[in-house]
Amino acid sequence: MSNDTNVDDPPEDATGTPAREDESHEQTQDQERQGDRSPLEEEGDRHDDVDDPIEEFDPESVSDDGDDDIETVEDLGSDVEVDPGVEVDEENAEDDLLGGLKIDTTEDIEVPDRLVDQVIGQDEARDIIIKAAKQRRHVMMIGSPGTGKSMLAKAMSQLLPQEDLQDVLVYHNPDDGNAPKVRTVPAGKGEQIIDAHKEEARKRNQMRSILMWIIIAIIVGYAILTASILLGILAAGIVWLIFRYTSRGTDAMVPNMIVDNGDQRTAPFEDATGAHAGALLGDVRHDPFQSGGMETPSHDRVEPGSIHKSNKGVLFVDEINTLDVRTQQKLMTAIQEGEFSITGQSERSSGAMVQTEPVPCDFVMIAAGNLDAMENMHPALRNRIKGYGYEVYMEDTIEDTPEMRRKYARFVAQEVERDGRLPHFTRDAVEELILEAKRRSGRKNHLTLHFRTLGGLVRVAGDIARSEDREFTTREDVLQAKGRSRSIEQQLADDYIERRKDYELQVAEGGVEGRVNGLAVMGEDSGIMLPVMAEIAPAQGQGQVIATGQLKEMAEESVQNVSAIIKKFSDVNLSEKDIHIQFVQAGQQGVDGDSASITVATAVISALEDIPVDQTVAMTGSLSVRGDVLPVGGVTHKIEAAAKAGCDTVIIPKANEQDVMIEDEYEEMVDIVPCSNISEVLDVALMGEPKKDSLVDRLKSITGSALDHGAVGSTSGSNPSPQ
């Protein structure tokens, strides 16, 4: 693996150590020459003359034996074999849930050693990480939680070369105790230098102790001979105190190793997510004894930050926008300069008076976050990452192919091996997990990439099998785990449904004017039925639309869009009427999104025309001002919620027909009716044939022209599905 040198890096000498570090070392030696030279210091100098024991990295010399061998970039990433050593039935791979993988359990699947080879689905992000490791570029990854950002960051630390690692030592500065000196040495030499200094300090203290007791013995003996015992004891105490306080100067000569990479086998990886300023940038501890010979030397109180520990490695910061603005500015300085002095972060601490020489922090930064992370991120910091690195969006789903199904089977094997306590999964159990991955994707012919939640399901299923002392985890364990691992939102939704049944707030039979069973999503994976009621009343002034139920901005706008089509087709003079719309029991969280648009339109039209709505029907869908039914999100969870509530029919946008992946138990409980315009919705939802037929025919004359021109097809192409 090549290690390209950045043009902004300081020049290096023949040993690979930056010139600034050598100058600092020479300055330290000059200061030491002012005092007596000790064998220890001469030994420390000899350490600098010793050749670096870490040999220069040669990709050609790397063998395939052992987990500690460093592979070249070309051997990693997309070309890694998916299923080494496992037979694959290519002829039936397309129809097989495991992509033709011939296994009995996940025990038959080989798990790659390298983290970068274990990454599934994020091919673009993985390739960028490999390139960034080769060129030492910064990377910002934006995407939903649980899509593999931290795993990719750890994988980069395995790809970076190890030969550049350094130990960092902080020395006492005899000229200015509040400005400790910094010295870097090759990894592993720092401990040798510390041990040598400690041994020399021990010898000096031993000699001083012997000398002290000899002097005390002489003083005590003289006091006894002269009968001045009290004076002798006092003199002996003074001598002891003198030796006691002056001996602290010897201890101060022992350096403080703030970064120890002696046992580091790969490039350092530091996770600074949520770190405060001191943990990220370094700090100097407060000293309560600042005088009187009891103080701790300033260099002993220096604490490294994550930016210093990750020198020559990877610094990972998730939720980058949560860092304080001033901290982000200092982090940007560290990235730009490649070194950053350590000082006390609290102004009230004695550590604030201490500032070391610049400490190396030549790290590769991996910044991560959700989509909102870019809003509160310091513009200059983002520009620094973007200008000297990559930005990558983490996908939520991936196309369902035989190769990807085989990788998902490997994912289950990886989770079992990583946990170390779970029994392996049978073939049927893995198939059920892949079906769940399809369902959670929310898209036809796609698989979810939210591996953290899917991994949680793997662990719960494995725990169930282990608690019953089974050798393998079965499909029944996975099905049981799906019930136990429900999200809080799903548990609340199920509880709401049961409570509404108890109090008869949920109507799932007969016909009611102005009342429609709408469907909504709680959280990300939980559906709930949300009734909407409409009432028409004479206006006291100019007629208006009044909607209640803690509506958010998008929901209010959807109500206004609905009023446009109602005004267009209705024979009633709405300027003399008030239209009241109520989202029943919406709760304190209110209603957001526009997926209730067709629900509101149906309720208002039913109230205006005095036509009852079939209460066995539930519906979801957005509505354009021309009457087109537009796609929404969460249709699978909404359909299941309607089935749990006892509805027989569910109306969904036609564009969402391909996204329906409900559980087998609900398939026979409800009929799913895709609709493309409001007239089709009313034809299914309304009751009373004569009045309904007349209304639907009138609506078709209004909305038909828009449909003939392909309005629905043009609106559901690339826009994201709202919730």
C-alpha positions in Angstrom: 0.0 0.0 0.0 1.4 3.3 -1.0 1.4 6.2 1.4 1.2 9.5 -0.5 2.6 12.5 1.3 0.4 15.6 1.6 2.0 18.7 0.3 1.0 20.5 3.5 2.9 18.0 5.7 6.2 19.2 7.3 9.4 17.8 5.7 10.8 14.6 7.0 14.3 13.5 7.8 15.9 10.3 6.9 14.3 8.4 9.8 10.8 9.4 8.9 10.4 11.8 11.8 9.1 15.3 11.0 11.9 18.0 11.2 9.9 20.0 13.8 10.1 17.1 16.1 13.9 16.8 15.7 14.2 20.5 16.4 12.1 20.1 19.6 14.3 17.2 20.6 17.5 19.3 20.0 16.1 22.1 22.1 15.3 19.6 24.9 18.9 18.4 24.7 20.2 21.9 24.9 18.2 22.6 28.0 19.5 19.3 29.5 23.1 20.3 28.8 22.7 23.3 31.1 22.6 20.9 34.0 24.6 17.7 34.9 24.5 15.0 32.3 23.3 11.6 33.6 23.8 8.2 32.2 20.0 8.0 31.7 20.0 11.1 29.4 22.9 9.7 27.4 21.0 6.5 27.0 17.9 8.5 25.9 20.1 10.1 23.3 21.3 6.7 22.1 17.7 5.7 21.6 17.4 8.4 18.9 20.4 6.9 17.1 18.9 3.4 17.0 17.3 2.4 13.7 13.5 2.3 13.8 12.6 -1.4 14.5 9.5 -1.1 12.4 10.5 -2.1 9.0 9.3 -0.2 5.9 6.0 -1.6 4.7 6.3 -3.6 1.5 2.9 -4.8 0.0 4.7 -7.5 -2.0 6.2 -9.1 1.1 2.8 -9.6 2.9 1.8 -13.2 3.3 -1.7 -14.5 3.6 -1.1 -16.2 7.0 -2.6 -14.8 10.2 -5.0 -12.1 11.0 -2.3 -9.5 11.5 -1.1 -9.4 7.9 -1.8 -6.1 6.2 -3.5 -6.6 2.8 -3.1 -4.3 -0.1 -6.0 -2.1 -1.2 -6.4 -4.0 -4.5 -7.1 -7.2 -2.4 -10.1 -5.6 -0.6 -13.5 -4.2 -1.3 -15.9 -5.1 -4.1 -13.9 -8.0 -5.5 -14.0 -10.1 -2.3 -15.6 -13.5 -2.9 -19.1 -13.6 -1.4 -19.2 -17.2 -0.4 -15.8 -18.9 -0.4 -15.9 -22.6 0.0 -19.7 -22.9 -0.2 -21.5 -24.5 -3.2 -23.9 -22.2 -5.0 -26.8 -23.4 -7.2 -26.6 -20.8 -10.0 -29.6 -22.2 -11.9 -32.1 -21.7 -9.1 -30.4 -18.7 -7.4 -33.0 -16.2 -8.7 -35.9 -18.0 -6.9 -34.0 -19.2 -3.9 -34.2 -16.9 -0.8 -30.6 -17.6 -0.1 -29.5 -16.9 -3.6 -28.7 -20.5 -4.4 -26.4 -20.9 -1.3 -26.3 -24.6 -0.4 -26.0 -24.6 3.4 -27.7 -26.3 6.3 -26.7 -23.7 8.9 -24.7 -20.4 9.1 -21.9 -22.5 10.5 -21.1 -23.5 6.9 -20.4 -19.8 5.9 -16.9 -18.4 6.2 -16.7 -14.9 7.7 -14.0 -12.6 6.3 -11.4 -11.4 8.7 -11.3 -7.8 7.5 -14.1 -5.4 8.5 -14.0 -3.8 5.1 -14.9 -7.2 3.6 -17.8 -7.6 6.1 -19.5 -4.4 4.9 -22.7 -5.3 3.0 -24.7 -3.2 0.5 -22.7 0.1 0.8 -20.5 -0.6 -2.2 -19.9 3.1 -3.1 -19.1 4.0 0.5 -16.8 1.0 0.9 -14.9 1.9 -2.3 -14.5 5.5 -1.1 -13.2 4.3 2.2 -10.6 2.2 0.4 -9.5 5.1 -1.8 -9.5 7.5 1.2 -7.2 5.1 3.2 -4.8 4.9 0.3 -4.6 8.6 -0.2 -5.2 9.6 3.4 -8.4 11.6 2.7 -11.1 12.8 5.1 -14.6 11.4 4.6 -18.1 12.6 5.7 -20.8 9.9 5.7 -24.4 11.0 5.9 -27.3 8.6 6.3 -29.8 6.9 8.7 -28.6 5.4 11.9 -27.5 1.7 11.7 -26.4 1.7 8.1 -22.7 0.9 8.7 -21.0 4.3 9.2 -19.0 3.3 12.3 -18.1 -0.1 10.8 -16.6 1.6 7.7 -14.6 4.0 9.9 -13.1 1.1 11.9 -12.4 -0.7 8.6 -10.3 2.3 7.4 -8.1 2.0 10.5 -7.2 -1.5 9.4 -6.2 -0.3 5.9 -3.9 2.5 7.0 -0.2 1.6 7.3 1.3 0.8 10.7 4.9 1.8 10.1 4.3 5.5 10.8 3.0 5.1 14.3 4.7 7.2 17.0 4.8 7.5 20.8 4.5 11.0 22.2 6.4 12.1 25.3 5.9 15.3 27.3 9.0 16.7 29.2 9.4 19.2 31.9 10.7 22.6 30.7 13.2 23.9 33.2 12.9 27.4 31.7 9.1 27.6 31.9 7.2 25.0 33.9 4.0 26.0 32.2 5.3 25.3 28.7 6.2 21.5 28.7 8.2 20.3 25.8 6.9 17.6 23.4 9.0 14.9 21.7 7.9 12.1 19.4 9.7 8.8 18.9 8.9 5.6 16.9 6.2 3.4 18.4 7.6 1.2 21.2 10.6 3.4 22.0 8.6 5.6 24.4 8.3 2.8 27.0 12.1 2.2 26.9 12.8 5.9 27.5 10.3 6.0 30.4 11.8 2.9 32.0 15.3 4.3 31.7 14.3 7.6 33.2 12.5 5.9 36.1 15.5 3.7 36.8 17.8 6.7 36.9 15.4 8.5 39.1 15.3 5.5 41.4 19.1 5.4 41.7 19.3 9.1 42.4 16.6 8.9 45.1 18.4 5.9 46.6 21.7 7.8 46.8 20.0 10.9 48.2 18.2 8.8 50.8 21.5 7.2 51.9 23.1 10.6 52.1 20.2 12.0 54.0 20.2 9.3 56.7 24.0 9.6 57.1 23.6 13.4 57.8 20.7 12.7 60.1 22.7 10.1 62.0 25.6 12.5 62.4 23.3 15.3 63.6 21.6 13.0 66.1 24.9 11.6 67.4 26.3 15.1 67.8 23.2 16.1 69.7 23.5 13.2 72.1 27.2 14.0 72.8 26.4 17.6 73.4 23.2 16.9 75.3 21.2 19.0 72.9 18.7 16.3 72.0 15.8 18.6 71.2 17.9 20.8 69.0 19.3 17.7 67.3 15.8 16.4 66.6 14.8 19.8 65.1 17.9 19.9 62.9 17.2 16.3 61.7 13.6 17.2 60.8 14.8 20.2 58.8 17.3 18.1 56.9 14.6 15.5 56.2 12.2 18.2 54.8 15.0 19.7 52.7 15.8 16.3 51.1 12.1 15.5 50.8 11.2 18.6 48.8 14.3 18.8 46.7 13.8 15.2 45.7 10.7 16.2 43.7 12.9 17.8 41.1 14.4 14.4 40.3 10.8 13.0 39.8 10.0 15.9 37.5 12.7 14.7 35.1 10.7 11.6 34.2 8.7 12.3 31.0 5.0 11.7 30.7 4.0 9.4 27.8 0.6 10.7 26.6 0.4 8.5 23.5 1.6 4.9 23.6 1.4 2.9 20.4 3.9 0.3 21.4 1.3 -2.5 21.4 -0.8 -1.1 18.6 -1.0 -3.6 15.7 -3.0 -1.5 13.4 -3.5 2.2 12.9 -5.2 3.9 15.9 -9.0 4.3 15.8 -10.6 6.8 18.2 -14.4 7.2 18.5 -14.9 10.8 19.7 -18.7 10.8 19.3 -20.2 13.0 22.0 -16.8 13.9 23.4 -16.5 17.2 25.3 -13.7 19.7 24.5 -11.2 18.2 26.9 -11.7 14.6 25.7 -11.4 15.7 22.1 -8.7 18.3 22.1 -6.7 17.4 25.2 -6.7 18.9 28.7 -4.4 19.7 31.6 -5.6 18.5 35.0 -6.2 21.0 37.8 -3.6 21.0 40.6 -5.0 21.8 44.1 -1.4 22.1 45.5 0.1 24.8 43.3 3.0 25.8 45.7 4.9 24.8 48.7 6.8 22.0 47.0 3.7 19.8 46.9 2.6 20.7 43.4 2.5 18.2 40.6 4.8 19.1 37.6 2.7 20.5 34.8 3.9 17.9 32.2 2.6 15.1 34.4 -0.9 16.7 34.4 -1.1 16.8 30.6 -3.9 14.6 29.1 -4.1 13.8 25.4 -7.2 14.3 23.4 -8.8 12.0 20.8 -7.1 14.0 18.1 -3.7 13.2 19.5 -4.4 9.5 20.2 -5.6 9.1 16.6 -2.3 10.5 15.2 -1.5 8.4 12.0 -4.9 6.8 12.4 -8.6 7.5 12.2 -10.7 9.9 14.2 -14.4 9.0 14.0 -17.0 11.6 15.1 -20.6 10.7 14.7 -23.4 13.3 15.1 -20.7 15.9 14.2 -23.3 18.7 14.4 -23.6 18.2 18.2 -20.0 19.5 18.8 -19.8 23.0 20.1 -19.0 25.6 17.4 -15.7 26.6 19.1 -14.7 23.0 19.4 -15.5 22.6 15.6 -13.2 25.5 14.9 -10.4 24.1 16.9 -10.9 20.7 15.3 -10.6 22.4 11.9 -7.3 24.0 13.0 -6.0 20.6 14.0 -6.9 19.1 10.6 -5.3 22.0 8.8 -2.0 22.2 10.8 -1.6 18.5 11.6 -0.6 19.4 15.2 -2.4 21.0 18.2 -1.1 22.2 21.5 -2.7 20.9 24.7 -3.9 23.4 27.3 -6.5 23.4 30.2 -10.0 23.7 28.9 -11.5 25.2 32.0 -10.6 28.9 32.7 -11.0 28.3 36.4 -8.5 25.5 36.5 -4.7 25.9 37.1 -4.3 23.8 33.9 -5.4 26.8 31.9 -2.0 28.4 32.6 -0.3 25.4 30.9 0.2 25.1 27.2 2.5 22.5 25.6 4.4 22.6 22.4 2.3 21.5 19.4 1.4 17.8 19.7 1.2 15.8 16.4 -2.4 15.0 15.3 -2.1 13.9 11.7 -5.3 11.9 11.6 -7.8 10.9 8.9 -11.2 12.2 10.0 -14.4 10.3 9.4 -17.4 12.6 10.2 -20.8 11.1 10.3 -24.4 12.1 11.0 -28.0 12.1 9.9 -29.3 14.4 7.2 -29.8 17.2 9.8 -26.1 17.0 10.7 -25.2 19.3 7.8 -27.4 22.1 9.1 -25.5 22.8 12.3 -22.1 21.8 11.1 -19.5 24.6 10.9 -19.4 25.6 7.2 -15.6 25.9 7.2 -15.1 22.4 8.8 -17.4 20.9 6.2 -15.5 22.8 3.4 -12.2 21.4 4.8 -13.5 17.9 4.6 -15.1 18.3 1.2 -12.0 20.1 -0.2 -9.6 17.4 1.0 -11.7 14.3 0.9 -15.1 12.8 0.1 -18.8 13.1 0.9 -20.9 10.0 0.7 -24.6 9.3 1.3 -25.4 6.0 2.9 -28.2 4.1 1.2 -31.2 2.8 3.1 -32.1 0.0 0.8 -30.4 -2.0 -2.0 -31.7 -4.0 -4.9 -32.7 -7.6 -4.1 -30.4 -9.9 -6.1 -29.2 -13.5 -5.5 -25.7 -12.1 -4.7 -27.1 -9.7 -2.1 -29.2 -12.6 -0.5 -26.0 -14.6 -0.1 -24.4 -11.6 1.5 -27.3 -11.3 3.9 -26.8 -15.0 4.9 -23.2 -14.1 5.6 -24.4 -11.1 7.7 -26.2 -13.5 10.0 -23.1 -15.6 10.3 -21.1 -12.5 11.1 -23.5 -11.5 13.9 -23.3 -14.9 15.4 -19.5 -15.0 15.3 -19.2 -11.4 16.6 -21.5 -12.1 19.6 -19.8 -15.3 20.5 -22.7 -16.7 22.5 -25.5 -17.3 20.0 -26.2 -20.7 18.4 -25.9 -20.7 14.6 -29.1 -20.2 12.5 -30.7 -22.9 10.4 -31.5 -22.4 6.7 -35.2 -21.7 7.4 -34.3 -19.2 10.0 -32.0 -17.3 7.6 -34.7 -17.3 5.0 -37.2 -15.8 7.5 -34.6 -13.0 8.3 -34.2 -12.2 4.6 -38.0 -12.0 4.2 -38.0 -9.5 7.1 -35.2 -7.5 5.4 -37.4 -7.3 2.3 -40.4 -6.2 4.4 -38.4 -3.5 6.3 -37.1 -2.0 3.1 -40.6 -0.7 2.2 -39.8 -1.1 -1.5 -40.5 -3.9 -3.9 -37.5 -6.0 -4.9 -35.3 -4.3 -2.3 -33.6 -5.2 0.9 -33.1 -2.9 3.9 -29.6 -1.7 4.9 -30.5 -0.9 8.4 -28.4 -3.7 9.8 -28.3 -2.5 13.4 -32.0 -3.2 13.9 -31.8 -6.4 11.8 -28.9 -7.5 13.9 -31.0 -6.8 17.0 -33.5 -9.3 15.7 -30.7 -11.8 15.1 -29.6 -11.5 18.7 -33.1 -11.7 20.2 -33.8 -14.9 18.1 -30.4 -16.4 19.2 -31.1 -15.6 22.8 -34.5 -17.4 22.6 -32.8 -20.5 21.2 -30.0 -20.3 23.7 -32.5 -20.0 26.6 -34.1 -23.3 25.5 -30.7 -25.0 25.1 -31.1 -25.6 21.4 -28.2 -26.4 19.2 -29.4 -24.1 16.4 -31.7 -21.1 16.0 -34.8 -22.0 14.1 -37.5 -20.2 12.1 -39.9 -20.4 15.1 -37.3 -18.6 17.2 -37.1 -15.8 14.6 -40.9 -15.5 14.4 -41.0 -15.3 18.2 -38.2 -12.7 18.2 -40.2 -10.5 15.8 -42.9 -10.2 18.4 -40.5 -9.6 21.3 -38.4 -7.1 19.5 -41.2 -4.7 18.6 -40.3 -1.0 18.8 -41.8 1.2 21.5 -43.9 2.9 18.8 -45.4 -0.5 17.7 -46.2 -1.5 21.3 -47.9 1.8 21.8 -49.8 1.5 18.5 -51.0 -2.0 19.5 -52.1 -0.7 22.9 -54.0 2.2 21.3 -55.9 -0.2 19.0 -56.9 -2.4 21.9 -58.0 0.6 24.1 -60.1 2.1 21.3 -61.8 -1.3 20.9 -62.6 -1.3 24.6 -64.2 2.2 24.5 -65.9 1.7 21.1 -63.9 4.5 19.6 -63.0 2.4 16.6 -65.8 1.7 14.1 -65.2 -1.1 11.6 -68.7 -1.8 10.4 -71.8 0.0 8.9 -71.8 3.4 7.2 -71.3 6.9 8.8 -71.5 10.3 7.1 -68.4 12.4 7.3 -66.3 9.8 9.1 -63.3 8.0 7.5 -60.8 5.5 8.9 -57.4 7.1 8.1 -54.1 5.4 8.5 -50.9 6.8 10.0 -47.3 5.8 10.9 -45.8 6.1 14.4 -42.1 6.2 14.4 -40.6 4.3 11.5 -42.2 0.9 11.6 -45.5 1.1 13.3 -49.0 1.7 11.8 -52.1 3.0 13.5 -55.7 3.7 12.4 -56.5 7.4 12.8 -60.2 8.3 12.2 -61.0 11.7 10.6 -64.4 13.4 11.0 -65.9 16.3 8.9 -68.9 18.5 9.6 -70.5 21.2 7.6 -71.9 24.2 9.4 -73.4 27.6 8.4 -70.7 30.3 8.4 -71.1 33.4 10.6 -69.1 35.4 8.1 -66.8 34.3 5.2 -66.7 30.5 5.0 -63.5 28.8 6.0 -61.9 25.4 6.6 -61.1 24.7 10.3 -58.9 21.7 11.1 -58.1 20.5 14.6 -55.9 17.7 16.0 -52.5 19.3 16.5 -51.8 19.6 12.7 -48.2 20.3 11.7 -47.3 22.5 8.8 -47.4 19.8 6.1 -50.7 18.5 7.3 -52.2 22.0 7.2 -51.0 22.5 3.7 -52.6 19.1 2.6 -55.9 20.3 4.0 -55.7 23.4 1.9 -55.0 21.3 -1.2 -58.0 19.2 -0.4 -60.2 22.3 -0.2 -59.2 23.2 -3.7 -60.7 20.1 -5.4 -63.8 20.3 -3.1 -64.5 23.8 -4.3 -64.0 22.7 -7.9 -66.6 20.0 -8.0 -69.1 21.0 -5.3 -72.5 22.5 -6.1 -72.7 24.0 -2.6 -71.6 27.6 -2.1 -68.7 27.1 0.3 -68.4 30.8 1.0 -71.5 30.4 3.2 -70.2 27.2 4.9 -67.6 26.4 7.5 -65.9 23.0 7.0 -64.8 21.5 10.3 -62.2 18.7 10.1 -61.2 16.8 13.2 -58.4 14.2 13.5 -59.8 12.1 16.3 -57.4 11.4 19.2 -54.3 12.5 17.3 -52.6 12.9 20.7 -50.1 15.4 21.9 -47.6 14.6 19.1 -50.2 15.8 16.5 -50.4 14.9 12.8 -47.6 15.5 10.3 -47.3 14.7 6.6 -49.9 14.7 3.8 -50.8 11.0 3.7 -54.2 11.7 5.1 -55.2 13.9 2.2 -57.6 11.4 0.6 -59.0 10.6 4.0 -59.8 14.3 4.6 -61.3 14.7 1.1 -63.5 11.6 1.5 -64.8 12.8 4.9 -65.6 16.3 3.6 -67.3 15.1 0.4 -69.3 12.6 2.4 -70.5 15.4 4.8 -71.3 17.8 1.9 -73.2 15.3 -0.1 -74.8 13.4 2.9 -73.4 10.1 1.6 -72.3 7.6 4.2 -68.7 6.1 4.2 -68.2 2.4 4.6 -66.6 1.9 8.0 -65.0 -1.4 6.9 -62.7 0.6 4.6 -59.5 2.3 5.7 -57.3 4.5 3.5 -54.0 6.3 3.0 -52.7 8.5 0.3 -51.7 12.0 -0.7 -53.9 14.1 -3.0 -53.0 16.7 -5.6 -55.1 19.7 -6.3 -56.3 18.0 -9.5 -57.5 14.9 -7.7 -54.5 12.6 -8.4 -53.7 10.1 -5.6 -50.0 10.3 -4.9 -47.6 7.8 -3.2 -46.9 7.9 0.5 -44.6 6.0 2.9 -45.2 3.2 5.3 -48.0 1.5 3.4 -47.1 -2.0 4.7 -47.3 -1.0 8.3 -50.6 0.9 7.7 -52.2 -2.0 6.0 -51.3 -4.3 9.0 -52.7 -1.7 11.4 -56.0 -1.7 9.5 -56.1 -5.5 9.6 -55.5 -5.5 13.4 -58.4 -2.9 13.7 -60.8 -5.2 11.9 -61.1 -3.4 8.6 -61.9 -5.5 5.5 -60.6 -3.2 2.7 -57.6 -0.8 2.5 -57.2 1.8 -0.2 -53.7 2.8 -1.1 -52.1 4.8 -3.9 -51.6 2.8 -7.1 -48.0 3.9 -7.2 -47.4 2.2 -3.8 -48.8 -1.2 -5.0 -45.3 -2.5 -5.5 -44.2 -1.6 -2.0 -46.8 -3.8 -0.2 -45.0 -6.6 1.7 -47.4 -7.5 4.6 -47.0 -10.6 6.9 -48.7 -13.8 5.8 -51.2 -13.6 8.7 -52.7 -10.4 7.3 -52.9 -11.3 3.6 -56.3 -13.0 4.0 -57.7 -10.5 6.5 -57.9 -7.5 4.1 -58.4 -6.6 0.5 -56.0 -4.1 -0.9 -57.4 -1.7 -3.5 -54.9 0.5 -5.4 -56.4 3.8 -6.6 -55.0 6.5 -8.9 -57.6 9.3 -8.5 -60.2 10.6 -6.0 -63.1 9.3 -8.0 -61.8 5.7 -7.7 -61.4 6.3 -3.9 -65.0 7.5 -3.5 -66.3 4.6 -5.7 -64.8 2.1 -3.1 -65.4 4.0 0.1 -68.9 5.6 -0.3 -72.2 3.7 0.2 -75.7 4.4 -1.3 -75.6 3.6 -5.0 -77.7 6.4 -6.7 -76.1 9.4 -5.0 -72.7 7.8 -5.0 -72.8 7.0 -8.8 -73.9 10.5 -9.6 -71.1 12.0 -7.5 -68.4 9.7 -8.9 -69.5 10.4 -12.5 -69.2 14.2 -11.8 -65.8 13.8 -10.3 -64.5 11.7 -13.2 -65.4 14.5 -15.6 -63.2 16.8 -13.5 -60.2 14.6 -12.8 -60.3 12.5 -16.0 -58.5 15.1 -18.2 -55.6 15.2 -15.8 -55.3 11.4 -15.7 -55.5 11.2 -19.5 -52.3 13.3 -19.6 -50.5 11.0 -17.3 -50.5 13.3 -14.3 -50.1 10.5 -11.8 -47.2 9.0 -13.6 -45.3 12.3 -13.7 -45.7 13.0 -10.0 -44.6 9.6 -8.6 -41.3 9.2 -10.4 -38.5 10.6 -8.4 -40.1 12.4 -5.5 -39.5 10.8 -2.1 -42.6 9.1 -0.6 -43.9 11.3 2.3 -45.1 9.7 5.5 
